[in-house]
Amino acid sequence: MNIGEAARASGISAKMIRHYEAIGLIAAGRGANHYRVYSQADVAELRFIRHARDLGFPLQDVKRLLDLWRNRARASAEVKRLALDHVAALEAKAKSLSAMAESLRHLADHCHGDARPECPILEELAGAFSSQVASLGDSENATKQAFSSQAVPLGGSENATKKQER
């Protein structure tokens, strides 16, 4: 089957299939016309990858899990270790996200949310920003440095990749 058919059968976009091939996660065969050709086994691997990514495994772990899945003589101990390590990472991320949500909930509870200009949410954000600028000193770039360090990605590139897969 061609890449479009493999994409439909696996639930992964053709663009992501090409990316997985480029990074060595999968290897597509080539037909006489030099187009990619996918077998049912290739589609099964793509579905495996999609499911692992849906569970939030980073690509390096997906590669290792795929290698273990392909090796029928493997011991399950490493698979279990990878899974439990990932569970710990997910739980740490969930704890961090929960703390962020609680902080924002607390700020929102103290914001009147009316026509008044006073807003503890903005004051808190500005306070964190202002204190960081002050700690950097009066240099010309202090404000830029403080502002750039305030941005914290909540999902990283993994979420962007996951959206591309769908």
C-alpha positions in Angstrom: 0.0 0.0 0.0 1.1 3.6 -0.6 1.8 6.2 2.1 -1.8 7.6 2.0 -3.3 4.2 2.5 -0.9 3.5 5.3 -1.8 6.8 6.9 -5.5 6.0 6.8 -5.0 2.5 8.1 -2.7 3.6 11.0 -4.3 6.9 12.0 -1.0 8.7 11.5 -0.6 11.5 8.9 1.6 10.9 5.9 3.8 13.8 7.1 4.4 12.1 10.4 5.1 8.7 8.7 7.8 10.5 6.6 9.2 12.0 9.8 9.3 8.6 11.6 11.1 7.2 8.6 13.6 10.2 8.5 14.5 9.6 12.2 14.9 5.9 11.7 11.8 4.8 13.7 10.4 2.9 10.7 11.8 1.8 7.4 9.5 1.8 4.4 10.2 -0.5 1.4 10.4 1.0 -2.0 8.7 -0.1 -5.1 10.1 -0.2 -8.7 8.9 3.4 -9.1 10.9 4.3 -5.9 7.7 5.2 -4.0 7.3 4.1 -0.5 5.5 0.8 -0.1 3.9 -0.4 3.2 2.9 -3.8 4.3 0.4 -4.8 6.9 3.4 -5.4 9.3 4.4 -1.8 8.7 0.9 -0.5 9.5 1.0 -2.6 12.7 4.2 -0.8 13.7 2.7 2.5 12.9 -0.3 1.7 15.0 2.0 0.7 17.8 3.8 4.0 17.5 0.6 5.9 17.5 -0.6 4.2 20.6 2.7 4.7 22.4 2.6 8.4 21.5 -1.0 8.7 22.6 0.2 7.4 26.0 2.7 10.2 26.0 5.9 8.2 25.5 8.8 10.4 24.1 10.1 9.3 20.8 13.3 7.8 22.3 11.2 5.5 24.5 8.9 4.7 21.6 12.0 3.6 19.6 13.1 1.4 22.5 9.7 -0.1 23.0 9.4 -0.7 19.2 12.7 -2.5 19.3 11.6 -4.6 22.2 8.3 -5.4 20.5 10.1 -6.5 17.4 12.4 -8.8 19.4 10.2 -11.8 20.3 13.0 -13.2 22.6 13.0 -10.1 24.8 12.5 -10.1 28.5 9.6 -8.1 29.7 11.6 -6.5 32.6 12.9 -3.7 30.4 9.4 -3.0 29.0 8.0 -2.8 32.5 10.9 -0.5 33.6 10.2 1.9 30.7 6.5 1.9 31.5 7.0 2.6 35.2 9.6 5.3 34.5 7.0 6.9 32.2 4.3 6.6 34.8 6.6 8.4 37.3 7.2 11.2 34.8 3.5 11.6 34.1 2.7 11.7 37.8 5.4 14.4 38.3 4.0 16.4 35.4 0.4 16.0 36.8 1.6 17.2 40.2 3.2 20.2 38.6 0.2 21.0 36.5 -2.1 20.6 39.5 0.0 23.1 41.5 -0.2 25.6 38.6 -4.0 25.1 38.4 -4.3 25.6 42.2 -2.2 28.8 42.0 -4.3 30.2 39.2 -7.5 29.1 41.0 -6.4 31.0 44.1 -5.7 34.1 42.1 -9.0 33.9 40.2 -10.9 33.5 43.5 -9.4 36.8 44.6 -10.2 38.6 41.4 -13.5 40.5 41.4 -13.9 39.9 37.7 -15.9 43.1 37.2 -15.3 46.5 35.7 -12.7 47.5 38.3 -9.1 47.7 37.0 -7.6 46.0 40.0 -6.8 42.4 39.3 -4.7 40.2 41.6 -4.0 37.9 38.7 -2.2 40.6 36.7 -0.6 42.0 39.9 0.8 38.6 40.7 2.1 38.1 37.2 3.6 41.6 37.2 5.1 41.1 40.7 6.9 37.9 39.6 8.1 39.7 36.6 9.1 42.9 38.5 11.0 41.0 41.1 13.0 39.1 38.5 13.8 42.3 36.7 15.0 43.8 40.0 17.2 40.8 40.8 18.9 41.1 37.4 19.9 44.7 38.0 19.5 47.8 35.9 21.1 46.5 32.8 19.6 47.4 29.4 18.7 43.7 28.8 17.4 42.9 32.2 13.8 43.4 31.2 14.2 41.3 28.1 15.9 38.5 30.0 13.3 38.5 32.7 10.4 38.5 30.2 11.9 35.6 28.2 12.4 33.5 31.2 8.7 33.8 32.2 7.5 31.7 29.4 7.1 28.0 30.4 5.8 25.6 27.8 3.1 23.3 29.3 3.3 20.6 26.7 6.5 20.9 24.9 7.1 19.7 21.4 5.5 16.4 22.2 2.0 17.9 22.2 2.7 19.6 18.9 3.9 16.3 17.4 0.9 14.5 18.7 -1.4 17.1 17.1 0.4 16.5 13.8 -0.1 12.8 14.0 -3.9 13.1 14.2 
